[in-house]
Amino acid sequence: MAEPDRPPSRGRGFAGSIADVWPPRRAAQAGGYLADTPTWSSLLARLKAWAHAEAAAGRLLPWVPVAFGAGIALYFAADHEPVPWVAAVLALMISAGAFVLRRHRLFPAAVMIAAVAAGFAVATARTARLAHTVLARPLFSVTLSGFVETRDIRERTDRFVLRVTEMETARGEITLARVRLSVRKGMAPDVGSFVQLKARLLPPLAPLRPGSYDFSRDMFFQSIGASGFVMGAIKTVAPPQDGGFGLHYAAFMQGLRDTIDARIRARLDGDERAIATALLTGRRDAITTPVNDAMFISGLGHVLSISGYHMAVVAGVVFFAVRALLALIPGLHVSHPIKKWAAAAALVAAAFYLLLSGAEVATQRSFYMTAVVLIAVLVDRRAITFRTLAVAAMIVLAIAPEALVHPSFQMSFAATLGLVALVQLGLPHLFATPDSSTTARIALWGGRELAMLLLASLIAGLATTPYAAFHFHRVTPYGVLANLAAMPVVSALVMPAGLLGLLAAPLGLDGPFWSLMGWGIDWMIAVTRWVANLPGAVGRIHAFGIGPVIAASLGLILMGLLRTPLRWSGAGLLAASILWALMTPQPDMLISADGRNVAVRGREGRLHLIRTGKDAFLAQEWLAADADARTPADSSLGDGVSCDDAGCVVPLADGRFVSLALRAEALEDDCARAALVVTVRQAPPDCTALVVDRDRLQHQGGLALTRRGDGFAVEAVRPNGTQRPWWPAAPDAGDFQATLAPRSPAPRSQDATPPEAEQGAVD
């Protein structure tokens, strides 16, 4: 019954008078009386209100590229290639269904599902359009003719991409669209030339261990079917046909880059010249290894890759310079929209910078983002918003869906998402507010700008940390310090001097600007070396799977796009992803795809390497993935390894031995004494040891083994049933077990020959 001191409300009647005593029917069904407590009800009400606010009009647009990217990720996670027309029809049907539901409350969910299907279909169509032959087995002597499309000048050797017009090989009919070849330094032919040569070709580099980066996928989407090196001389001849507009354009841009590099070389040399060239033309392969490593260790590696920062500086310098010059003309700024003129000039400058730098994925993303911002200025719209970022992401993913799985795209958009979220929170107004005389005085001395740079560096560094840890197995503890010390000089001196040098080069007055650029680069190199040598500067992280990266990405997206307190659910996901990554177990053994390199974890927890090949890059990748500071040349890697001409043995942590058998005569002894035998030959069927032989390595690639009792769990680079265009499976691919378990010895055959005394007996 109702409370005696409070009469029922007017018009409520008896049913209304007992509403305060009995819980509502829905609440009781949802969880009893507890569900109607004031705290629980208020929490549910707040969650509902926050969810409605996040789903308000205009708030779902930034989530469309997220769903589109999820569809692309599903495509790359598939075991075999989808049927293009099925993916396209499915995407059209789901999109039509979403259009039908446009006035229904389920319309937002339908749009997200349609975006997922569209991303999957676009990625499938992109792969089908680029379909070409990929080399499966090495070719040791091939005669090639074709056009040189690109050329890279590197520290030790040069490299170029050849568009093949004619190919002769002893193996028979095989045709590759493009190959990438290495040559002696200074011997790379000019872009646009037609050459004839002999080469040794190798299949594209597959992942070096399960879960590592797939270089063969990158080469496939560049239409490159093999890599290798030139054998003998390169003959430049007259082309039998015209190379086309694309080749003429590439030759022109390469000539322009070479001219700029020559002008820089006249004033700078060494790493100064290499970094200056990298900042202006995108060619960064000539930077020496120590400086390159120090740049990435200190957190300044992003300076070497033309991305959002460089594009923003170029566009910003041109925008403010043009606007300032136009403002000097009396009355012009009053009668004409000089701000829009400056934005148009900045857009042209950004487009030229995109073409000059080679238009890599990170540069394309940066240009699209910058272009959308400048176009927003031209049409009097707000420039830096999540919608701008969403449009840029959609353009990049629609043109090149493979960019989603590339580190540059992931790190670039993660940093941009964090910075845009910071701007949305009011970064320009966080410091030196007009009503604070103290902060205003500090701002006069640059305190506001330094604080903004510090906060921006911190946010960008934290946003890119999950991807740096996943792809490169390291983090940069002092990244904020390095950026705070170096980036003001790069922004105020290096990049503006480079732009002025480009403008003054046709007049022959560019020399002083290259010198100014060199002084700023000297400071940046000094900062990066100082930071790289600080104690604990190298934050090594062992390898972990894709799961923590997905969780961290979702956490960053939630924290960046949501505006209500629901965004802090992203922080929970980030914390969970960190714990997940740190708890990932490491394999007890790694085996290379060629079967000539084996890493075994010893009793002390570190890897011991059997190396019968000379693949230093493989050893470096294995050590980095194990968070091991040793270099491939460290002698301790061979501790406990015993080798002879027939093979090598090394003990496991439990005392059992692993054998690498190089010769057939070693297999019999190894099968009897070792716990596991690795061999590039076909193992005998009666081998009692666990075996990883030629068939398994050829079909599954590199392996990671983890102890399970007396056997091993096997994780392969290419699991059973995997068939993708960038790594086609062999026609006779077998079905291999996911575990290696000990086999009971086969029963010995018994000799049925009767005794000699009985052999002559007659029944």
PANUBA-676005 format. One line per 8 residues: number of its first residue (from 1); for each residue x, y, z of C-alpha. Coordinates in Angstrom, 2 decimals. Layout:
<atoms>
NUM	X/Y/Z | ...
</atoms>
This chain:
<atoms>
1	0.00/0.00/0.00 | 1.00/3.64/-0.45 | 2.81/5.66/2.17 | 0.28/7.07/4.72 | 1.73/10.58/4.76 | 1.65/11.04/0.98 | -1.71/10.81/-0.81 | -1.83/9.29/-4.27
9	-1.20/11.68/-7.11 | -4.23/13.11/-8.79 | -5.52/10.93/-11.54 | -3.33/7.96/-10.67 | -6.01/5.87/-8.96 | -5.32/2.80/-6.92 | -2.89/1.33/-9.41 | -0.90/4.51/-9.39
17	-0.93/4.68/-5.61 | 0.95/1.42/-5.26 | 3.51/2.23/-7.96 | 5.99/3.23/-5.28 | 5.66/-0.13/-3.49 | 5.90/-2.72/-6.27 | 8.66/-2.57/-8.90 | 7.58/-2.06/-12.48
25	6.72/-5.19/-14.38 | 9.65/-4.77/-16.84 | 12.11/-4.12/-14.07 | 11.03/-7.25/-12.23 | 11.39/-9.31/-15.37 | 14.83/-7.81/-16.07 | 16.34/-8.74/-12.74 | 14.03/-8.41/-9.80
33	13.93/-5.70/-7.21 | 17.67/-5.02/-7.49 | 17.20/-3.77/-11.03 | 14.99/-0.92/-9.78 | 17.31/0.42/-7.12 | 18.04/4.12/-7.61 | 21.76/3.54/-8.35 | 21.13/0.86/-10.94
41	18.32/2.80/-12.59 | 20.38/5.97/-12.81 | 23.32/4.05/-14.28 | 21.12/2.44/-16.91 | 19.58/5.79/-17.70 | 22.98/7.39/-18.10 | 24.26/4.59/-20.32 | 21.15/4.87/-22.46
49	21.50/8.63/-22.70 | 25.18/8.35/-23.64 | 24.41/5.73/-26.27 | 21.68/7.94/-27.77 | 24.10/10.88/-27.80 | 26.77/8.84/-29.61 | 24.20/7.71/-32.19 | 22.92/11.23/-32.83
57	22.73/12.70/-36.31 | 26.14/13.22/-37.86 | 27.98/11.19/-35.23 | 28.06/7.89/-37.11 | 29.88/9.07/-40.23 | 33.39/8.58/-38.74 | 32.46/4.97/-38.01 | 31.85/4.16/-41.69
65	35.57/3.91/-42.59 | 36.06/1.82/-39.44 | 33.49/-0.68/-40.69 | 34.91/-0.46/-44.23 | 38.36/-1.25/-42.86 | 36.92/-4.17/-40.87 | 35.68/-5.65/-44.14 | 39.14/-5.29/-45.66
73	40.66/-6.97/-42.60 | 38.24/-9.88/-43.02 | 39.40/-10.25/-46.61 | 43.07/-10.49/-45.62 | 42.19/-12.96/-42.85 | 40.58/-15.39/-45.31 | 42.32/-18.73/-45.91 | 41.75/-18.69/-49.66
81	40.78/-16.13/-52.26 | 37.07/-15.18/-52.31 | 35.09/-15.28/-55.56 | 34.96/-11.64/-56.75 | 31.47/-11.67/-58.23 | 30.02/-13.31/-55.10 | 31.59/-10.65/-52.88 | 30.31/-7.88/-55.17
89	26.74/-9.24/-55.34 | 26.64/-9.72/-51.58 | 27.81/-6.15/-51.00 | 25.18/-4.78/-53.41 | 22.40/-6.78/-51.77 | 23.33/-5.64/-48.27 | 23.65/-2.04/-49.44 | 20.20/-2.26/-51.03
97	18.83/-3.62/-47.78 | 20.38/-0.72/-45.89 | 18.74/1.73/-48.32 | 15.36/0.11/-47.75 | 15.84/0.54/-43.99 | 16.82/4.19/-44.28 | 13.84/5.32/-42.17 | 14.05/2.44/-39.73
105	15.79/2.57/-36.37 | 18.06/-0.25/-37.53 | 19.43/1.91/-40.34 | 22.74/2.74/-38.58 | 23.46/-0.93/-37.99 | 22.53/-1.74/-41.59 | 24.89/0.95/-42.88 | 27.77/-0.47/-40.83
113	27.12/-3.99/-42.11 | 26.94/-2.66/-45.66 | 30.28/-0.86/-45.14 | 31.87/-4.11/-43.94 | 30.59/-5.94/-47.03 | 31.75/-3.10/-49.28 | 35.26/-3.17/-47.81 | 35.45/-6.93/-48.35
121	34.25/-6.60/-51.96 | 36.60/-3.70/-52.78 | 39.62/-5.61/-51.46 | 38.60/-8.70/-53.44 | 38.17/-6.68/-56.63 | 41.50/-4.93/-56.12 | 43.34/-8.26/-55.89 | 41.51/-9.67/-58.92
129	42.39/-6.60/-60.97 | 46.09/-6.87/-60.08 | 46.31/-10.63/-60.64 | 49.70/-11.66/-62.02 | 52.14/-14.54/-61.88 | 54.26/-14.95/-58.74 | 57.46/-16.98/-58.89 | 57.22/-20.13/-56.78
137	60.72/-21.64/-57.20 | 64.12/-19.99/-57.71 | 65.39/-19.48/-61.26 | 69.16/-19.45/-61.44 | 69.71/-18.08/-64.94 | 67.07/-15.97/-66.65 | 67.39/-13.66/-69.66 | 65.20/-10.56/-69.26
145	64.30/-7.61/-71.44 | 62.18/-4.69/-70.35 | 61.73/-1.10/-69.22 | 63.20/0.31/-66.00 | 60.30/1.78/-64.01 | 61.88/2.81/-60.69 | 65.36/3.08/-59.22 | 66.50/3.16/-55.58
153	69.92/4.44/-54.56 | 70.87/2.61/-51.37 | 73.80/2.58/-48.96 | 75.60/-0.51/-50.32 | 73.77/-1.60/-53.47 | 71.28/-0.07/-55.85 | 67.97/-1.57/-56.86 | 65.51/-1.13/-59.72
161	62.16/-2.49/-60.89 | 62.02/-3.94/-64.39 | 58.78/-4.15/-66.34 | 59.37/-7.36/-68.25 | 58.58/-7.52/-71.96 | 60.48/-10.73/-72.74 | 61.68/-13.54/-70.50 | 63.69/-16.63/-71.38
169	64.27/-19.45/-68.91 | 65.23/-23.10/-69.11 | 62.21/-24.06/-67.02 | 59.77/-23.37/-69.82 | 56.76/-21.11/-70.13 | 56.71/-18.60/-67.26 | 56.08/-14.89/-67.58 | 56.44/-12.30/-64.85
177	55.02/-8.79/-65.10 | 57.73/-7.09/-63.04 | 60.85/-8.09/-61.14 | 62.96/-6.18/-58.63 | 66.71/-6.56/-59.10 | 69.76/-5.54/-57.09 | 72.94/-4.33/-58.76 | 76.34/-3.05/-57.74
185	76.22/0.49/-56.38 | 76.20/3.06/-59.15 | 75.22/0.51/-61.84 | 71.44/0.91/-61.80 | 70.13/1.97/-65.24 | 68.13/5.16/-65.75 | 64.38/5.14/-65.30 | 62.67/4.81/-68.69
193	65.52/2.99/-70.39 | 65.09/-0.37/-72.13 | 67.62/-2.96/-70.99 | 68.62/-6.58/-71.57 | 70.31/-8.62/-68.84 | 70.71/-11.96/-67.12 | 69.56/-12.44/-63.56 | 68.98/-14.92/-60.79
201	65.40/-14.72/-59.52 | 63.94/-15.72/-56.17 | 60.32/-15.93/-54.97 | 59.07/-12.91/-52.99 | 60.17/-13.00/-49.36 | 57.56/-14.79/-47.26 | 57.11/-14.10/-43.51 | 60.25/-15.15/-41.65
209	58.22/-16.60/-38.78 | 54.52/-17.10/-38.07 | 52.88/-13.73/-37.47 | 55.67/-11.59/-38.92 | 55.28/-9.11/-41.74 | 54.44/-10.50/-45.17 | 56.77/-8.86/-47.72 | 55.41/-11.05/-50.51
217	51.99/-9.43/-50.09 | 53.54/-5.98/-50.51 | 55.32/-7.07/-53.67 | 52.14/-8.59/-55.09 | 50.25/-5.31/-54.79 | 53.19/-3.56/-56.47 | 52.76/-6.06/-59.35 | 56.22/-7.52/-58.66
225	56.43/-11.28/-59.12 | 60.02/-11.95/-58.06 | 63.19/-10.39/-56.71 | 66.83/-11.19/-57.34 | 70.09/-9.77/-58.62 | 71.76/-9.07/-61.96 | 74.40/-11.45/-63.29 | 76.89/-9.83/-65.62
233	76.55/-6.66/-67.63 | 73.41/-4.63/-68.32 | 72.92/-3.72/-71.97 | 70.87/-0.63/-72.79 | 69.25/-0.89/-76.24 | 66.59/0.85/-78.29 | 63.11/-0.15/-77.15 | 61.02/-2.20/-79.58
241	57.95/-0.22/-78.56 | 56.99/2.93/-76.71 | 56.87/2.60/-72.93 | 53.69/4.66/-72.55 | 52.78/7.84/-70.70 | 53.27/6.32/-67.26 | 56.87/5.45/-68.02 | 57.59/8.89/-69.48
249	56.11/10.50/-66.37 | 58.20/8.24/-64.09 | 61.34/9.09/-66.04 | 60.61/12.83/-65.80 | 60.00/12.68/-62.03 | 63.09/10.54/-61.51 | 65.15/13.06/-63.46 | 63.73/15.85/-61.31
257	64.63/13.95/-58.12 | 68.13/13.29/-59.43 | 68.55/16.98/-60.22 | 67.45/17.99/-56.73 | 69.77/15.38/-55.21 | 72.67/16.70/-57.29 | 72.01/20.26/-56.12 | 71.91/19.11/-52.50
265	75.09/17.05/-53.00 | 76.94/20.20/-54.06 | 76.59/21.58/-50.52 | 75.95/18.55/-48.28 | 77.33/15.05/-48.01 | 76.91/11.88/-45.96 | 73.82/11.54/-43.82 | 73.05/15.26/-44.15
273	72.58/14.85/-47.89 | 70.72/11.55/-47.51 | 68.24/12.98/-44.98 | 67.72/16.19/-46.97 | 66.99/14.12/-50.07 | 64.63/11.90/-48.07 | 62.68/14.89/-46.78 | 62.19/16.39/-50.24
281	62.04/13.44/-52.63 | 61.14/10.46/-50.42 | 64.34/8.51/-51.26 | 65.67/7.43/-47.87 | 67.67/4.30/-48.72 | 71.05/6.10/-48.71 | 70.93/6.88/-44.96 | 73.62/4.92/-43.12
289	72.50/2.10/-40.85 | 73.73/3.61/-37.53 | 71.90/6.90/-38.10 | 68.79/5.13/-39.38 | 68.70/2.87/-36.32 | 69.28/5.81/-33.98 | 66.41/7.72/-35.60 | 63.97/4.90/-34.91
297	65.30/4.16/-31.42 | 64.93/7.82/-30.42 | 61.42/8.10/-31.86 | 62.36/10.39/-34.75 | 62.03/7.75/-37.44 | 58.76/9.31/-38.58 | 60.75/12.28/-39.89 | 62.31/10.07/-42.59
305	58.97/8.93/-44.01 | 57.04/11.67/-45.77 | 53.68/11.68/-44.04 | 51.21/14.02/-42.40 | 53.80/16.15/-40.64 | 55.75/16.94/-43.82 | 52.62/17.58/-45.87 | 51.25/19.87/-43.15
313	54.50/21.84/-42.99 | 54.65/22.28/-46.77 | 51.02/23.29/-47.04 | 51.23/25.49/-43.94 | 54.34/27.36/-45.05 | 52.88/28.03/-48.50 | 49.48/28.98/-47.05 | 50.81/31.53/-44.57
321	53.47/32.88/-46.95 | 50.97/33.48/-49.77 | 48.42/34.96/-47.40 | 51.02/37.27/-45.85 | 52.23/38.44/-49.25 | 48.70/39.10/-50.47 | 47.90/40.99/-47.26 | 50.71/43.44/-48.04
329	48.78/44.68/-51.08 | 46.63/47.63/-49.90 | 42.91/46.91/-49.91 | 43.22/43.44/-51.42 | 42.43/41.59/-48.22 | 39.26/43.64/-47.81 | 37.79/43.13/-51.27 | 39.01/39.64/-52.09
337	39.10/36.26/-50.27 | 42.89/36.03/-49.94 | 42.51/33.23/-47.40 | 40.91/31.04/-50.06 | 43.58/32.02/-52.58 | 46.23/30.99/-50.10 | 44.45/27.67/-49.52 | 44.37/27.02/-53.28
345	48.11/27.76/-53.54 | 48.80/25.43/-50.62 | 46.75/22.70/-52.31 | 48.82/23.00/-55.49 | 52.06/22.90/-53.47 | 50.88/19.80/-51.58 | 49.99/18.05/-54.85 | 53.43/18.81/-56.29
353	55.09/17.52/-53.10 | 53.04/14.33/-53.37 | 54.27/13.70/-56.93 | 57.86/14.65/-56.16 | 58.07/12.30/-53.17 | 56.88/9.25/-55.08 | 53.28/9.13/-53.78 | 53.77/6.35/-51.23
361	50.82/5.20/-49.13 | 51.66/7.39/-46.14 | 52.16/10.38/-48.42 | 48.85/9.74/-50.20 | 47.01/9.58/-46.90 | 48.66/12.82/-45.82 | 47.79/14.54/-49.07 | 44.15/13.46/-48.95
369	43.90/14.66/-45.35 | 45.56/17.98/-46.20 | 43.46/18.38/-49.35 | 40.22/17.84/-47.46 | 41.29/20.44/-44.88 | 42.18/23.00/-47.56 | 38.99/22.33/-49.51 | 37.06/22.91/-46.30
377	38.73/26.32/-46.08 | 37.75/27.02/-49.69 | 34.07/26.25/-49.01 | 33.98/27.95/-45.58 | 33.64/24.76/-43.55 | 35.36/23.70/-40.36 | 38.65/22.07/-41.38 | 39.99/19.75/-38.67
385	37.22/17.32/-37.71 | 36.64/13.60/-37.50 | 34.71/13.88/-40.75 | 37.86/15.14/-42.46 | 39.77/12.15/-41.13 | 36.96/9.79/-42.16 | 36.90/11.12/-45.72 | 40.68/10.79/-46.03
393	40.58/7.23/-44.69 | 37.80/6.22/-47.08 | 39.68/7.64/-50.07 | 42.90/5.79/-49.18 | 41.17/2.48/-48.44 | 38.98/2.64/-51.53 | 41.97/3.28/-53.80 | 44.43/0.92/-52.07
401	42.72/-1.48/-49.63 | 46.07/-3.20/-48.97 | 47.20/-0.06/-47.14 | 45.20/-1.21/-44.11 | 47.75/-3.90/-43.22 | 50.76/-1.64/-43.77 | 52.51/-0.15/-40.71 | 52.65/3.35/-42.21
409	48.87/3.53/-42.61 | 48.20/2.15/-39.14 | 50.65/4.43/-37.35 | 49.78/7.48/-39.43 | 46.04/7.27/-38.88 | 46.44/6.35/-35.21 | 48.56/9.46/-34.61 | 46.17/11.64/-36.63
417	43.17/10.26/-34.75 | 44.79/11.16/-31.45 | 45.69/14.67/-32.61 | 42.24/15.37/-34.08 | 40.66/14.19/-30.83 | 42.98/16.57/-29.00 | 41.90/19.44/-31.24 | 38.25/18.53/-30.69
425	38.87/18.76/-26.95 | 40.12/22.31/-27.45 | 43.92/22.02/-27.60 | 44.45/25.63/-28.77 | 42.53/26.89/-25.72 | 44.11/24.65/-23.09 | 47.03/27.03/-22.51 | 47.45/30.76/-22.08
433	43.79/31.69/-21.67 | 43.08/35.42/-21.91 | 41.94/35.71/-18.29 | 45.25/34.38/-16.89 | 48.00/36.95/-16.89 | 50.62/34.44/-15.73 | 50.00/31.98/-18.52 | 49.73/34.84/-20.98
441	53.22/36.02/-20.02 | 54.54/32.45/-20.36 | 52.91/32.20/-23.78 | 54.84/35.28/-24.89 | 58.05/33.29/-24.38 | 56.79/30.27/-26.29 | 55.47/28.32/-23.32 | 52.11/27.75/-24.98
449	53.70/26.42/-28.16 | 56.09/24.18/-26.24 | 53.27/22.81/-24.12 | 51.19/22.10/-27.23 | 54.15/20.38/-28.91 | 54.81/18.32/-25.79 | 51.19/17.21/-25.52 | 50.89/16.52/-29.27
457	54.11/14.44/-29.24 | 52.92/12.51/-26.21 | 49.52/11.72/-27.74 | 50.94/10.77/-31.14 | 53.62/8.62/-29.52 | 51.15/6.77/-27.32 | 48.73/6.23/-30.22 | 51.42/4.63/-32.39
465	52.97/2.49/-29.65 | 50.83/-0.66/-30.23 | 51.77/-0.77/-33.91 | 55.46/-0.06/-33.33 | 55.54/-2.85/-30.75 | 53.75/-5.29/-33.08 | 55.68/-4.62/-36.28 | 59.11/-3.58/-34.99
473	59.13/-5.16/-31.49 | 60.25/-1.99/-29.78 | 58.92/1.16/-28.18 | 60.52/4.57/-27.73 | 60.59/5.56/-24.03 | 62.28/8.88/-24.81 | 60.32/9.70/-27.94 | 58.70/12.76/-26.41
481	62.09/14.13/-25.34 | 63.58/13.64/-28.80 | 60.59/15.22/-30.55 | 60.56/18.15/-28.16 | 64.25/18.82/-28.82 | 64.36/18.23/-32.57 | 60.98/18.97/-34.11 | 60.94/22.75/-33.54
489	64.20/22.98/-35.51 | 62.87/20.69/-38.24 | 59.64/22.71/-38.49 | 61.16/26.18/-38.31 | 64.45/25.65/-40.16 | 64.89/22.36/-42.03 | 61.62/22.13/-43.96 | 61.23/25.86/-44.78
497	64.86/25.97/-45.95 | 64.23/22.95/-48.15 | 61.18/24.57/-49.74 | 63.07/27.81/-50.35 | 65.90/25.77/-51.88 | 63.47/24.15/-54.31 | 62.11/27.57/-55.31 | 65.57/29.10/-55.69
505	67.12/26.16/-57.59 | 65.97/27.30/-61.07 | 67.68/30.65/-60.39 | 70.90/29.07/-59.13 | 70.47/30.70/-55.71 | 69.68/27.56/-53.74 | 73.12/26.94/-52.16 | 72.62/28.94/-48.92
513	69.28/27.27/-48.28 | 70.82/23.78/-48.51 | 73.45/24.90/-46.01 | 70.72/26.08/-43.63 | 68.95/22.78/-44.09 | 72.19/20.93/-43.31 | 72.66/22.85/-40.04 | 69.20/21.85/-38.90
521	69.78/18.23/-39.91 | 73.07/18.24/-37.96 | 71.13/19.27/-34.87 | 68.52/16.56/-35.44 | 71.22/13.89/-35.85 | 72.95/15.08/-32.68 | 69.66/14.88/-30.76 | 68.81/11.44/-32.09
529	72.26/10.05/-31.22 | 72.12/11.54/-27.74 | 68.66/10.13/-27.04 | 69.51/6.74/-28.57 | 72.47/6.41/-26.18 | 70.48/7.18/-23.03 | 70.05/4.28/-20.58 | 66.97/2.26/-21.46
537	66.48/4.04/-24.78 | 65.69/0.77/-26.56 | 62.40/-0.60/-25.30 | 62.27/-4.16/-26.63 | 58.97/-6.01/-26.80 | 58.65/-9.68/-27.65 | 56.37/-10.71/-30.50 | 52.66/-11.15/-29.91
545	49.73/-12.08/-32.09 | 47.25/-9.97/-34.01 | 44.64/-10.22/-31.25 | 46.18/-7.59/-28.92 | 46.64/-5.24/-31.89 | 42.96/-5.51/-32.82 | 41.94/-4.88/-29.20 | 44.29/-1.90/-28.92
553	43.01/-0.48/-32.23 | 39.42/-0.74/-31.07 | 40.36/0.90/-27.80 | 42.02/3.82/-29.60 | 39.03/4.23/-31.89 | 36.60/4.27/-28.96 | 38.67/6.82/-27.08 | 39.07/8.97/-30.19
561	35.59/8.93/-31.72 | 33.31/8.76/-28.70 | 32.56/12.00/-26.88 | 30.62/10.82/-23.86 | 32.13/9.01/-20.85 | 31.65/5.81/-22.86 | 35.01/6.65/-24.40 | 36.75/5.36/-21.26
569	35.71/1.85/-22.23 | 38.47/2.23/-24.82 | 40.98/2.71/-22.01 | 39.84/-0.60/-20.56 | 40.37/-2.28/-23.91 | 43.83/-0.76/-24.17 | 44.76/-2.05/-20.72 | 43.44/-5.50/-21.61
577	45.42/-5.50/-24.88 | 48.63/-4.67/-23.01 | 48.12/-7.54/-20.57 | 47.24/-9.84/-23.46 | 50.41/-8.92/-25.32 | 52.65/-9.29/-22.28 | 51.19/-12.72/-21.45 | 51.78/-14.12/-24.95
585	54.02/-17.22/-24.64 | 57.10/-17.42/-26.82 | 57.91/-20.47/-28.98 | 60.58/-22.95/-27.92 | 61.90/-23.37/-31.43 | 61.95/-21.53/-34.76 | 62.71/-23.17/-38.10 | 63.38/-21.23/-41.31
593	61.52/-22.06/-44.51 | 64.67/-23.36/-46.19 | 65.43/-25.67/-43.26 | 68.97/-24.33/-42.88 | 68.45/-22.17/-39.78 | 67.04/-23.36/-36.45 | 66.67/-21.42/-33.19 | 66.22/-23.41/-29.97
601	65.42/-21.93/-26.54 | 67.89/-23.13/-23.93 | 67.66/-23.56/-20.18 | 68.47/-19.89/-19.54 | 65.52/-18.81/-21.71 | 67.53/-17.39/-24.61 | 67.72/-18.61/-28.19 | 70.62/-20.65/-29.55
609	71.00/-20.60/-33.31 | 72.04/-23.30/-35.73 | 73.04/-21.29/-38.78 | 74.19/-23.17/-41.85 | 73.16/-20.26/-44.08 | 74.28/-16.62/-44.17 | 70.92/-14.94/-43.62 | 71.70/-12.18/-41.12
617	68.32/-10.53/-41.71 | 66.56/-13.72/-40.60 | 68.60/-13.92/-37.40 | 68.00/-10.23/-36.72 | 64.23/-10.67/-37.10 | 64.17/-13.72/-34.83 | 66.17/-11.93/-32.12 | 64.04/-8.79/-32.33
625	60.84/-10.84/-32.03 | 62.30/-12.47/-28.90 | 63.17/-9.05/-27.36 | 66.83/-10.14/-27.47 | 69.41/-7.36/-27.58 | 72.10/-9.53/-29.19 | 73.16/-8.97/-32.79 | 73.43/-11.74/-35.42
633	77.22/-11.58/-35.04 | 77.13/-12.31/-31.28 | 79.17/-15.43/-30.53 | 76.88/-16.43/-27.66 | 74.20/-17.39/-30.19 | 76.20/-20.53/-30.91 | 76.63/-21.63/-27.28 | 75.73/-25.29/-26.93
641	75.63/-25.86/-30.69 | 77.82/-28.68/-32.00 | 78.34/-29.09/-35.76 | 80.21/-31.24/-38.24 | 80.00/-31.73/-41.99 | 76.87/-33.89/-41.66 | 74.83/-31.49/-39.48 | 74.40/-29.88/-36.07
649	72.85/-30.67/-32.70 | 71.72/-28.38/-29.88 | 70.02/-29.20/-26.54 | 66.51/-28.13/-25.59 | 65.73/-26.68/-22.18 | 64.76/-30.15/-20.92 | 68.02/-31.74/-22.04 | 66.73/-33.46/-25.16
657	68.51/-32.76/-28.43 | 67.44/-31.18/-31.70 | 69.32/-32.19/-34.81 | 69.75/-30.42/-38.13 | 70.69/-33.13/-40.62 | 72.40/-31.88/-43.78 | 73.39/-35.21/-45.26 | 71.48/-38.43/-45.80
665	74.00/-40.51/-43.84 | 73.34/-38.42/-40.72 | 69.63/-39.23/-40.62 | 69.96/-42.77/-39.30 | 71.98/-41.74/-36.25 | 69.91/-38.58/-35.64 | 66.63/-40.48/-35.83 | 67.83/-42.78/-33.08
673	69.33/-40.19/-30.71 | 67.55/-36.84/-31.22 | 64.12/-35.81/-30.00 | 63.50/-33.76/-33.15 | 65.17/-33.94/-36.55 | 65.09/-31.03/-39.00 | 66.24/-31.85/-42.50 | 66.00/-30.46/-46.00
681	65.81/-34.04/-47.27 | 63.03/-36.58/-47.21 | 63.08/-38.29/-43.81 | 63.00/-42.11/-43.73 | 59.58/-43.56/-42.85 | 60.95/-45.58/-39.93 | 62.51/-42.55/-38.16 | 61.46/-42.75/-34.49
689	62.25/-39.08/-33.76 | 59.91/-36.20/-34.42 | 60.60/-34.95/-37.94 | 60.34/-31.67/-39.83 | 61.43/-32.48/-43.37 | 61.49/-31.04/-46.86 | 57.81/-31.64/-47.67 | 56.54/-29.76/-44.64
697	58.92/-26.83/-45.07 | 58.14/-26.43/-48.77 | 54.39/-26.36/-48.20 | 54.14/-24.55/-44.85 | 57.18/-22.27/-44.83 | 58.75/-21.19/-41.54 | 57.59/-22.90/-38.35 | 57.32/-22.01/-34.66
705	57.23/-24.96/-32.24 | 56.04/-24.87/-28.63 | 56.55/-27.80/-26.28 | 53.46/-29.82/-25.37 | 54.50/-32.71/-23.15 | 56.90/-34.88/-25.13 | 55.81/-33.33/-28.40 | 55.37/-29.89/-29.95
713	52.51/-27.68/-31.07 | 53.27/-26.38/-34.56 | 52.38/-22.93/-35.88 | 53.14/-22.44/-39.55 | 53.59/-19.35/-41.69 | 51.12/-20.91/-44.13 | 48.65/-23.19/-42.31 | 46.88/-26.05/-44.04
721	44.44/-24.90/-46.73 | 45.95/-21.43/-47.18 | 45.93/-20.28/-50.81 | 46.48/-16.60/-51.56 | 47.65/-14.98/-54.82 | 50.84/-13.57/-53.27 | 51.85/-17.03/-52.06 | 50.16/-19.73/-54.12
729	50.09/-23.22/-52.65 | 51.73/-26.10/-54.47 | 49.35/-28.44/-56.35 | 50.44/-31.42/-54.24 | 50.17/-29.64/-50.87 | 49.60/-32.19/-48.15 | 47.67/-32.03/-44.90 | 50.06/-31.70/-41.98
737	49.19/-32.21/-38.34 | 49.14/-29.22/-36.00 | 51.15/-31.19/-33.43 | 54.27/-33.32/-33.48 | 53.78/-36.30/-31.18 | 56.25/-39.11/-30.46 | 55.71/-42.23/-32.49 | 56.11/-45.71/-31.10
745	58.95/-47.55/-32.81 | 57.90/-49.79/-35.67 | 58.13/-53.51/-34.79 | 61.34/-55.06/-36.03 | 60.93/-57.57/-38.85 | 61.83/-61.10/-37.74 | 64.14/-63.31/-39.79 | 62.19/-66.36/-41.00
753	65.23/-68.20/-42.41 | 65.55/-71.68/-40.78 | 68.82/-72.73/-39.12 | 71.60/-73.81/-41.44 | 71.37/-77.44/-40.26 | 67.74/-77.53/-41.24 | 68.04/-75.77/-44.59 | 68.79/-79.01/-46.41
761	66.21/-81.14/-44.61 | 63.51/-82.79/-46.70 | 60.04/-83.07/-45.32
</atoms>
